[in-house]
Amino acid sequence: MNSKNKIILHACCAICSGYPVSYLIDAGYSVTVYFYNPNIYPDTEYKKRLEAEKTLCSHFGVELIEGEYDRESFFNCAKGLENEPEKGKRCIECFKLRLEKTAQLAKEKGVENFTTSIVISPHKNFALLSSLGKEIAQKYNLNYVDIDFKKKDGFLKTNKISKDLGLYRQNYCGCEFALRQLPVKPAT
């Protein structure tokens, strides 16, 4: 398969990447999943999400590359933005960090295309992520594939895949700053 048919899919979690993997395979791509998420806290949460991603990739028969769990990189990009609300400036810097690392991997592997599963979340801004992806792609002379995986019930499809496979389901984006902002559930 030539490099035009290969794609690196940055995966934020197995739930979000289930349908994108399926979609990209159906679209004729040879998919490699890149799990690079130094934002995830705590490390037990990271391990749960990584194990779920391994299960998903095994199910679809695609390669999984685990990026370095480099918390320092995340803290550097979030510095001064710790109190930003979810969907704020901290999230943008985190997206840039993960997309940049994905582009670097694609360049290193000789793969022309990359994208991210983050866009499937109804809580994430597709236009913003596409703009960031295209900007980073230009820097590396790559192609950011801007597919809105939410369309045509993509979010419902990805949830069905994760449910059918019994994948771990988280209740926050992953970063400790967002976790701190979750409403406290009353004791029963």
N, C-alpha and C positions, 0 to 999 in steps of 0.2 A: 504494500500500500504506500502510495507516495505521501509526502509531507502535507499536501493540501487536504488529505482525508483524515489527518490526525488532529486531535484536539486535546488540550489539557483543560480539565474541568476542575476549578477550585471548588472544593466542597467544604461548606461550613459545618454540615452535619449530615447524617444519613437520611434523615427525614426530608430535608430540603433537596438532597441530591438524587433521590430515587427516580423521580420523573425526568429530571434533566438527563441522567445517564440513559434511561430508556429512550427518550426523545432523540438524543444525539446518535445513538446506535441506529435507530430507525431512519435517521436522516443520512446514514451512510458514513458516519465518522468512526474511526478507531479511537476509542476514548481511554485516556489515562486520567485517573482521579488523583488530585493533589490535595491532601489533607494538611493544610498549613493554617493553624489557628492558635497563635501564642496568646491570644486574648482570653482564651477559655480558663475559667477559674472555678473551683480549685483543681488540682491535678487529678483528683478522683473523677471529676466531671469530664475532664479531657479524656481520660482513659475510657470512660463509658461511651463517649461519642466516637472515639477512634475504633473501639470494638464493634460498634454498630456499623460504622463505615466499612470495616473489613467484611462483615457479614453481607452487606449490600453489594460490595464489589465482587465478592465470591459468587453471589447469586447471578450477577450479570456477566461474570467472566471477564472483568476488566482489571487492568493493572491499577494498583493503589500505591502511591508514593506518599510516605509520611514525611512532612517537613519537620524541621527542628522545632521543638517546643521551647522557644526562646522568649521567655517572659520579659526579658530586658528590652527586647525590640518593641514589644507592645507598650511597656511603661514609657519608653522614650517617645513613642508617637503620641501617647496620651498625656504626656507631661503638661500640666497647667490646665488640662481639660477634664480632670477627674470629676468635677461637679456638674459637668454638662448633662443635660437631660438625654435620655434615649432619643436617637435620631438627630442628635446635635453634632457639633464640630468634632467631638471625640470619635464618633462613629465614622465620620468621613475620613479621618486620619487612619483609623483601623482598616477601612475598606482599601485605602491607598496602599497601606503596608502589605496586605494580603494579595492584592492584585499585582503589585510590583514584584513580589516574590514568585507569583505564578508566571508572570512574563519572563522573569529571569530563568526559571526552570524550563519554560518552553524554548527559549533561546538556546540554552545549554543542550537540550535534547534535540534541537533541530526541528521543532514542531512550530508551524506557522500560526496556528490558531489557539486561542484560549478564551475561556469564559468563566462564569461563576454561578454557583447554585444559589447564592445569596438572594438573587433577584426573584426567586419564587415566593419568597415571604411576602404576604400582603402588608407587612409592616415596613418593608424596604422600598426605597424610591428607585424604580427602574431607570428613569431618565438620568438620575444622578450617577448611578452605578455604570451605566453605559457610557456616559461622558468621561468618567474616570478611567474606565477600561480602554476606551479609544485613545485617550491622551497617553496612557502608559504604553499601549501597543505601538503608537507612533514613535515613541522614544526608542523602542527596541526593534523597529521595523517588522512588526508582527500584525496579525489581524485579530482584533477583539470581536468575537461573535456575539452580537447583542440580541439574544433571543429572550423575549419576555415569557418565561416558562409558566407564569401565572395564567396566561391566556388559554382558552379552551379547557377550562377546569383543571389546569395544571396543578394547582394547590390541592384540590380534592384527589387527583390522581396520585400525587406524591404521598399524601396521607394514607391512601389505600395500600400502596406498595409497602409503606413502613408498617402498617397494621398487619398485612398478610405475612410479612417476614418477622413480626414480633420485635421490631427494633425499639431500642431505648428512645424515649420521648422526653425531652427537656422542657422546662417552663420559662426559660429566659435566654437571651442572646448568647450568653456565655461569659461576658466580662464581669469582673467583680464590682465594677462601678454601677453597672445596670442591676446587678443582683442586690446591691444596697438600696436601690430605688424601688424594689418590688414592695407592694403593700404587704404588711404583716397580716397573716391570717389570724383571726381571733382563736384563742384556745377554746377547746370544746370540753 
